[in-house]
């Protein structure tokens, strides 16, 4: 329980909720995001509607159709979820600000979520863009 907000968070419940959210992403069931994400949320300090958040994810998947959200480290505490996601993908279009042109990329994202009333209300995402840039550069030389 978070004393200052009055909301309750069941830590035992958040891990399966989060894994169900990842299943929605991996199965491309974006219309099911309403069950997992609030109508409005904060993403890296920017206010987004759920539709804008959906569009962000859909754009990544359109550029990298084989994108798979692979949780490697998952920590749940109170109303927070922290996860290290590992990706191994070969984007076909511009991806994360790069033009990898089919180059296989392996990188990590460290993402932190705050839940409110059982749905995601805040996301903080840190992507290892340096690893992506290095792989794109190496592919360009080869």
Backbone as a chain_set.jsonl record, in Angstrom:
{"seq": "XXXXXXXXXXXXXXXXXXXXXXXXXXXXXXXXXXXXXXXXXXXXXXXXXXXXXXXXXXXXXXXXXXXXXXXXXXXXXXXXXXXXXXXXXXXXXXXXXXXXXXXXXXXXXXXXXXXXXXXXXXXXXXXXXXXXXXXXXXXXXX", "coords": {"N": [[0.85, -1.19, 0.0], [0.565, 2.182, -0.843], [1.165, 4.806, 1.107], [0.784, 7.661, 0.812], [-0.821, 7.962, -1.439], [-3.091, 6.462, -1.167], [-3.81, 4.312, -2.704], [-3.989, 0.803, -3.389], [-1.676, -1.804, -3.88], [-1.111, -4.942, -5.048], [1.517, -6.833, -4.843], [1.922, -9.522, -5.527], [0.075, -9.819, -7.518], [0.871, -8.14, -9.579], [3.037, -9.158, -11.133], [1.953, -11.352, -12.766], [0.064, -9.773, -14.122], [1.695, -7.969, -15.524], [3.144, -9.756, -17.16], [1.041, -10.696, -18.702], [0.433, -8.367, -20.076], [2.798, -8.114, -21.619], [2.388, -10.365, -23.224], [0.209, -9.498, -24.72], [1.489, -7.533, -26.244], [3.418, -9.104, -27.625], [1.801, -10.83, -29.033], [0.55, -9.127, -30.663], [-1.927, -7.992, -30.074], [-3.105, -5.36, -29.899], [-5.488, -3.999, -29.462], [-6.29, -4.929, -27.044], [-4.948, -3.495, -25.174], [-6.347, -1.732, -23.549], [-7.111, -3.102, -21.294], [-4.805, -3.148, -19.865], [-3.493, -0.707, -19.78], [-3.872, 2.641, -18.721], [-6.3, 5.165, -19.778], [-5.016, 7.57, -20.141], [-1.552, 8.179, -19.805], [1.794, 8.523, -18.513], [4.708, 8.729, -20.35], [8.022, 8.492, -20.242], [8.038, 11.053, -19.019], [6.277, 12.422, -20.679], [2.962, 13.239, -21.435], [0.623, 10.988, -22.636], [-2.044, 9.686, -24.617], [-3.763, 6.542, -24.402], [-4.083, 5.617, -26.997], [-2.058, 7.0, -28.387], [0.167, 5.861, -27.164], [-0.213, 3.209, -27.956], [0.107, 3.569, -30.721], [2.816, 4.241, -30.798], [4.038, 1.841, -30.02], [3.037, 0.17, -32.043], [4.269, 1.303, -34.277], [6.954, 0.623, -33.846], [6.739, -2.16, -34.086], [5.839, -2.353, -36.714], [8.11, -1.5, -38.074], [9.897, -3.418, -37.241], [8.999, -6.362, -37.663], [9.507, -8.837, -36.428], [9.866, -8.287, -33.799], [10.2, -9.066, -30.434], [9.201, -9.064, -27.137], [11.162, -9.832, -24.642], [11.337, -10.728, -21.456], [13.938, -10.545, -19.173], [14.798, -9.943, -16.639], [12.88, -9.334, -13.89], [11.347, -7.313, -11.568], [9.23, -6.704, -8.907], [7.687, -4.375, -6.846], [5.611, -3.054, -4.485], [3.594, -0.756, -6.108], [5.056, -0.815, -8.388], [6.824, -1.955, -11.296], [9.763, -3.28, -12.559], [11.741, -3.99, -15.347], [14.074, -5.782, -17.315], [14.23, -5.929, -20.594], [15.069, -7.899, -23.366], [15.959, -7.681, -26.71], [16.065, -9.167, -29.915], [16.278, -8.631, -33.054], [15.486, -7.997, -36.524], [15.111, -5.277, -37.992], [13.079, -3.959, -40.619], [12.634, -1.462, -41.467], [13.08, 2.073, -40.687], [14.161, 2.364, -37.373], [14.055, 3.099, -34.031], [15.265, 5.51, -34.562], [17.27, 4.874, -36.31], [18.539, 3.514, -39.426], [18.591, 0.499, -40.011], [18.398, -1.376, -42.104], [17.703, -4.207, -42.335], [19.646, -5.327, -40.731], [20.595, -7.486, -38.153], [19.774, -6.863, -34.854], [20.703, -6.715, -31.483], [19.732, -5.812, -28.337], [19.1, -4.079, -25.218], [16.371, -3.036, -23.161], [15.606, -1.126, -20.397], [12.967, -0.896, -18.381], [10.535, 0.815, -16.515], [7.61, 0.663, -14.675], [4.695, 2.172, -13.325], [1.892, 1.224, -11.635], [-1.587, 1.877, -11.381], [-4.61, 1.341, -9.909], [-4.558, -1.235, -11.015], [-3.722, -0.972, -13.653], [-1.34, 0.213, -16.102], [0.091, 3.308, -15.452], [2.263, 4.903, -15.66], [5.292, 5.037, -17.486], [8.709, 4.503, -17.756], [11.343, 4.437, -19.86], [14.426, 3.115, -20.831], [16.542, 2.71, -23.369], [19.187, 0.891, -24.797], [20.662, 2.617, -26.8], [23.216, 3.13, -27.718], [24.327, 0.596, -28.128], [22.723, -0.247, -30.237], [23.375, 1.671, -32.208], [26.113, 1.085, -32.586], [25.978, -1.52, -33.659], [24.577, -1.043, -36.047], [26.404, 0.614, -37.318], [28.643, -1.114, -37.564], [27.548, -3.013, -39.308], [27.24, -1.427, -41.542], [29.865, -1.09, -42.301], [30.587, -3.596, -43.039]], "CA": [[0.0, 0.0, 0.0], [1.28, 3.438, -0.896], [0.467, 5.61, 2.103], [0.397, 9.005, 0.402], [-1.785, 7.98, -2.537], [-4.308, 5.765, -0.801], [-4.086, 3.192, -3.601], [-3.393, -0.455, -2.97], [-0.994, -2.548, -4.931], [-0.832, -6.302, -4.647], [2.739, -7.214, -5.539], [1.744, -10.854, -6.105], [-0.8, -9.695, -8.675], [1.466, -7.337, -10.657], [3.866, -9.944, -12.049], [1.138, -11.948, -13.842], [-0.529, -8.696, -14.931], [2.725, -7.469, -16.434], [3.411, -10.789, -18.164], [-0.119, -10.693, -19.61], [0.647, -7.18, -20.914], [3.81, -8.478, -22.617], [1.75, -11.296, -24.166], [-0.583, -8.654, -25.634], [2.431, -6.923, -27.193], [4.037, -10.132, -28.464], [0.772, -11.424, -29.897], [0.045, -8.016, -31.491], [-3.324, -7.765, -29.739], [-3.043, -3.988, -29.394], [-6.805, -3.562, -29.0], [-6.417, -5.376, -25.656], [-4.183, -2.615, -24.276], [-7.252, -1.061, -22.612], [-7.125, -3.879, -20.052], [-3.494, -3.066, -19.216], [-2.959, 0.658, -19.79], [-4.888, 3.674, -18.488], [-6.676, 5.997, -20.927], [-3.896, 8.512, -20.246], [-0.396, 7.735, -19.044], [3.024, 9.289, -18.706], [5.771, 7.932, -20.954], [9.234, 9.319, -20.171], [7.606, 12.406, -18.625], [5.36, 13.003, -21.666], [1.585, 12.754, -21.325], [0.125, 10.341, -23.853], [-3.266, 8.895, -24.528], [-3.495, 5.126, -24.673], [-3.961, 5.473, -28.451], [-0.713, 7.452, -28.765], [1.085, 4.82, -26.678], [-0.428, 2.082, -28.873], [0.716, 3.935, -32.0], [4.265, 4.177, -30.601], [4.395, 0.42, -30.037], [2.706, -0.347, -33.374], [5.298, 1.786, -35.209], [8.134, -0.223, -33.648], [6.428, -3.483, -34.623], [5.787, -2.223, -38.176], [9.496, -1.411, -38.548], [10.582, -4.662, -36.879], [7.901, -7.329, -37.495], [9.883, -9.962, -35.57], [10.145, -7.752, -32.465], [9.656, -9.891, -29.355], [9.494, -8.506, -25.823], [11.686, -10.965, -23.888], [11.73, -10.274, -20.119], [15.06, -11.301, -18.621], [14.862, -9.645, -15.212], [11.612, -8.723, -13.532], [11.271, -7.014, -10.149], [7.968, -6.066, -8.555], [7.661, -3.853, -5.476], [4.496, -2.125, -4.322], [2.863, -0.519, -7.357], [6.082, -0.633, -9.414], [7.422, -3.097, -11.988], [10.99, -2.964, -13.289], [12.044, -5.134, -16.203], [15.091, -5.718, -18.365], [13.767, -6.62, -21.79], [16.118, -8.105, -24.36], [15.413, -7.788, -28.063], [16.913, -9.697, -30.977], [15.356, -8.336, -34.146], [16.061, -7.521, -37.792], [14.155, -4.289, -38.504], [12.997, -3.783, -42.064], [12.495, -0.028, -41.715], [13.697, 2.921, -39.671], [13.858, 1.812, -36.064], [14.734, 3.802, -32.94], [16.056, 6.605, -35.115], [18.332, 4.323, -37.159], [18.112, 2.816, -40.641], [19.421, -0.702, -39.958], [18.325, -2.096, -43.378], [17.713, -5.659, -42.186], [20.708, -5.76, -39.824], [20.119, -8.1, -36.906], [20.137, -6.045, -33.7], [20.456, -7.262, -30.138], [19.88, -4.707, -27.396], [18.261, -4.177, -24.027], [15.588, -1.907, -22.67], [15.272, -1.177, -18.977], [11.701, -0.167, -18.348], [9.956, 0.905, -15.181], [6.18, 0.948, -14.768], [3.915, 2.404, -12.111], [0.502, 0.813, -11.822], [-2.629, 2.517, -10.587], [-5.866, 0.597, -10.108], [-4.343, -2.44, -11.805], [-3.287, -0.706, -15.032], [-0.135, 1.027, -16.223], [-0.159, 4.745, -15.439], [3.516, 5.604, -15.945], [6.349, 4.218, -18.076], [10.026, 5.125, -17.957], [12.05, 3.5, -20.723], [15.822, 3.399, -21.159], [16.977, 1.769, -24.4], [20.619, 0.955, -25.046], [20.815, 3.119, -28.173], [24.633, 3.024, -28.106], [24.504, -0.754, -28.668], [22.055, -0.271, -31.542], [24.193, 2.477, -33.121], [27.342, 0.342, -32.882], [25.656, -2.633, -34.549], [24.239, -0.482, -37.362], [27.677, 1.103, -37.892], [29.419, -2.282, -37.962], [26.916, -3.595, -40.493], [27.535, -0.532, -42.651], [31.268, -1.285, -42.707], [30.796, -4.965, -43.533]], "C": [[0.877, 1.229, 0.0], [0.535, 4.421, -0.01], [-0.031, 6.941, 1.579], [-0.651, 9.036, -0.699], [-3.109, 7.312, -2.182], [-4.627, 4.582, -1.695], [-3.426, 1.931, -3.056], [-2.743, -1.114, -4.168], [-0.67, -3.923, -4.388], [0.348, -6.791, -5.477], [2.589, -8.573, -6.203], [0.923, -10.812, -7.388], [-0.116, -8.988, -9.857], [2.329, -8.163, -11.616], [3.018, -10.619, -13.125], [0.449, -10.9, -14.713], [0.458, -8.187, -15.964], [3.033, -8.493, -17.528], [2.262, -10.91, -19.153], [-0.03, -9.503, -20.567], [1.684, -7.488, -22.002], [3.242, -9.452, -23.649], [0.906, -10.531, -25.181], [0.329, -8.036, -26.683], [2.993, -7.969, -28.153], [3.056, -10.791, -29.418], [0.086, -10.38, -30.772], [-1.454, -7.784, -31.286], [-3.479, -6.363, -29.14], [-4.396, -3.454, -28.928], [-7.047, -3.97, -27.547], [-5.639, -4.5, -24.676], [-5.069, -1.921, -23.25], [-7.317, -1.801, -21.277], [-5.857, -3.675, -19.239], [-2.97, -1.643, -19.022], [-4.113, 1.634, -19.568], [-5.176, 4.458, -19.762], [-5.615, 7.056, -21.202], [-2.783, 8.008, -19.356], [0.757, 8.688, -19.292], [4.073, 8.333, -19.247], [7.008, 8.815, -21.032], [8.888, 10.798, -19.992], [6.7, 13.101, -19.638], [3.98, 12.387, -21.483], [1.139, 12.202, -22.666], [-1.261, 9.771, -23.576], [-2.873, 7.439, -24.766], [-3.325, 4.912, -26.175], [-2.571, 5.917, -28.932], [0.338, 6.424, -28.35], [0.999, 3.59, -27.583], [0.267, 2.351, -30.203], [2.243, 3.862, -31.939], [4.743, 2.733, -30.705], [4.152, -0.168, -31.428], [3.736, 0.091, -34.409], [6.575, 0.956, -35.076], [7.925, -1.598, -34.274], [6.343, -3.444, -36.156], [7.199, -2.185, -38.759], [10.25, -2.715, -38.312], [9.528, -5.738, -36.609], [8.228, -8.512, -36.592], [10.193, -9.518, -34.138], [9.435, -8.597, -31.41], [10.134, -9.333, -28.029], [9.861, -9.665, -24.892], [12.149, -10.495, -22.506], [12.823, -11.16, -19.535], [15.226, -11.089, -17.119], [13.612, -8.87, -14.869], [11.571, -8.556, -12.018], [9.978, -6.251, -9.905], [8.053, -5.627, -7.097], [6.547, -2.823, -5.38], [3.722, -1.996, -5.61], [3.805, -0.352, -8.545], [6.528, -1.977, -10.0], [8.652, -2.577, -12.715], [11.363, -4.2, -14.094], [13.189, -4.813, -17.148], [14.558, -6.584, -19.498], [14.937, -6.75, -22.749], [15.44, -8.349, -25.703], [16.482, -8.327, -29.002], [16.047, -9.633, -32.228], [16.129, -7.882, -35.386], [15.068, -6.537, -38.414], [14.246, -4.147, -40.021], [12.893, -2.315, -42.458], [13.211, 0.757, -40.641], [13.205, 2.486, -38.3], [14.708, 2.518, -35.02], [15.637, 4.927, -33.443], [17.205, 6.151, -36.0], [17.715, 3.682, -38.394], [18.947, 1.539, -40.756], [19.392, -1.572, -41.206], [18.48, -3.607, -43.236], [18.814, -6.193, -41.294], [20.095, -6.352, -38.56], [20.665, -7.284, -35.744], [19.793, -6.775, -32.415], [20.739, -6.134, -29.155], [18.92, -4.902, -26.232], [17.499, -2.881, -23.803], [15.358, -2.15, -21.184], [14.046, -0.294, -18.823], [11.078, -0.3, -16.954], [8.513, 1.366, -15.322], [5.646, 1.27, -13.377], [2.478, 2.061, -12.45], [-0.398, 1.62, -10.909], [-3.933, 1.809, -10.919], [-5.699, -0.56, -11.093], [-3.911, -2.233, -13.24], [-2.082, 0.233, -15.02], [-0.514, 2.504, -16.333], [1.096, 5.544, -15.811], [4.544, 4.612, -16.462], [7.604, 5.071, -18.182], [10.877, 4.09, -18.675], [13.454, 4.003, -21.015], [16.291, 2.322, -22.125], [18.456, 1.973, -24.65], [20.857, 1.337, -26.511], [22.264, 3.048, -28.65], [24.908, 1.641, -28.702], [23.884, -0.862, -30.054], [22.917, 0.478, -32.565], [25.461, 1.732, -33.533], [27.08, -0.806, -33.855], [25.31, -2.148, -35.956], [25.513, -0.024, -38.061], [28.529, -0.06, -38.37], [28.859, -2.934, -39.219], [27.181, -2.744, -41.723], [28.944, -0.675, -43.179], [31.478, -2.635, -43.388], [30.139, -5.18, -44.796]], "O": [[1.837, 1.307, 0.767], [-0.584, 4.826, -0.323], [-1.164, 7.325, 1.869], [-1.315, 10.058, -0.875], [-4.129, 7.568, -2.821], [-5.63, 3.904, -1.469], [-2.424, 2.0, -2.345], [-3.202, -0.992, -5.304], [-0.01, -4.039, -3.356], [0.204, -7.119, -6.655], [3.069, -8.771, -7.319], [1.066, -11.682, -8.247], [-0.486, -9.216, -11.008], [2.342, -7.878, -12.813], [3.331, -10.476, -14.307], [0.269, -11.113, -15.912], [0.112, -7.995, -17.13], [3.166, -8.129, -18.696], [2.489, -11.198, -20.328], [-0.383, -9.623, -21.741], [1.474, -7.162, -23.17], [3.586, -9.368, -24.828], [0.889, -10.873, -26.363], [-0.006, -8.013, -27.867], [3.037, -7.741, -29.362], [3.441, -11.257, -30.49], [-0.837, -10.694, -31.525], [-2.162, -7.42, -32.225], [-3.931, -6.212, -28.005], [-4.449, -2.553, -28.091], [-7.923, -3.408, -26.889], [-5.672, -4.745, -23.47], [-4.588, -1.554, -22.178], [-7.554, -1.183, -20.24], [-5.829, -3.992, -18.05], [-2.097, -1.41, -18.185], [-5.19, 1.483, -20.145], [-4.395, 4.42, -20.713], [-5.35, 7.398, -22.355], [-3.035, 7.471, -18.277], [0.696, 9.548, -20.17], [4.304, 7.263, -18.683], [7.041, 9.777, -21.8], [9.379, 11.665, -20.715], [6.387, 14.278, -19.46], [3.842, 11.168, -21.386], [1.26, 12.861, -23.698], [-1.595, 9.421, -22.444], [-1.787, 7.148, -25.269], [-2.497, 4.098, -26.584], [-1.98, 5.268, -29.795], [1.281, 6.152, -29.094], [2.022, 3.001, -27.933], [0.935, 1.473, -30.75], [2.888, 3.468, -32.911], [5.723, 2.439, -31.388], [4.982, -0.925, -31.932], [4.047, -0.669, -35.326], [7.207, 0.624, -36.078], [8.827, -2.138, -34.915], [6.735, -4.404, -36.82], [7.455, -2.768, -39.812], [11.136, -3.076, -39.087], [9.198, -6.001, -35.453], [7.318, -9.132, -36.042], [10.729, -10.3, -33.352], [8.226, -8.816, -31.483], [11.333, -9.15, -27.821], [8.987, -10.388, -24.413], [13.233, -9.925, -22.384], [12.655, -12.374, -19.418], [15.737, -11.96, -16.416], [13.317, -7.853, -15.497], [11.737, -9.521, -11.273], [9.669, -5.283, -10.599], [8.44, -6.405, -6.225], [6.543, -1.834, -6.113], [3.242, -2.99, -6.156], [3.414, 0.182, -9.583], [6.599, -2.989, -9.302], [8.593, -1.558, -13.404], [11.31, -5.321, -13.587], [13.266, -3.719, -17.708], [14.451, -7.804, -19.375], [15.709, -5.807, -22.923], [14.484, -9.116, -25.811], [17.658, -7.98, -28.89], [15.182, -10.484, -32.435], [17.276, -7.442, -35.296], [14.272, -6.922, -39.27], [15.323, -4.205, -40.615], [13.043, -1.964, -43.628], [13.875, 0.18, -39.779], [12.013, 2.268, -38.085], [15.936, 2.533, -35.114], [16.649, 5.25, -32.82], [18.033, 6.969, -36.399], [16.53, 3.348, -38.412], [19.911, 1.501, -41.52], [20.263, -2.427, -41.372], [19.291, -4.219, -43.932], [18.913, -7.407, -41.111], [19.18, -5.773, -37.975], [21.869, -7.042, -35.656], [18.725, -7.373, -32.286], [21.833, -5.57, -29.134], [18.048, -5.771, -26.26], [17.926, -1.796, -24.2], [14.965, -3.242, -20.771], [14.088, 0.904, -19.102], [11.096, -1.359, -16.326], [8.232, 2.346, -16.012], [6.095, 0.704, -12.38], [1.922, 2.553, -13.432], [-0.011, 1.996, -9.802], [-4.307, 1.698, -12.086], [-6.586, -0.831, -11.903], [-3.748, -3.202, -13.981], [-1.845, 0.95, -14.049], [-1.319, 2.898, -17.177], [1.011, 6.701, -16.222], [4.661, 3.496, -15.955], [7.562, 6.213, -18.64], [11.106, 2.996, -18.158], [13.651, 5.157, -21.396], [16.423, 1.158, -21.749], [18.927, 3.109, -24.707], [21.203, 0.497, -27.342], [22.517, 2.921, -29.848], [25.647, 1.528, -29.681], [24.451, -1.494, -30.945], [23.161, -0.027, -33.661], [25.838, 1.751, -34.705], [27.868, -1.037, -34.771], [25.704, -2.768, -36.943], [25.683, -0.248, -39.26], [29.083, -0.005, -39.468], [29.614, -3.359, -40.093], [27.331, -3.272, -42.825], [29.205, -0.418, -44.354], [32.394, -2.813, -44.191], [30.213, -6.276, -45.352]]}, "num_chains": 1, "name": "protein.A"}
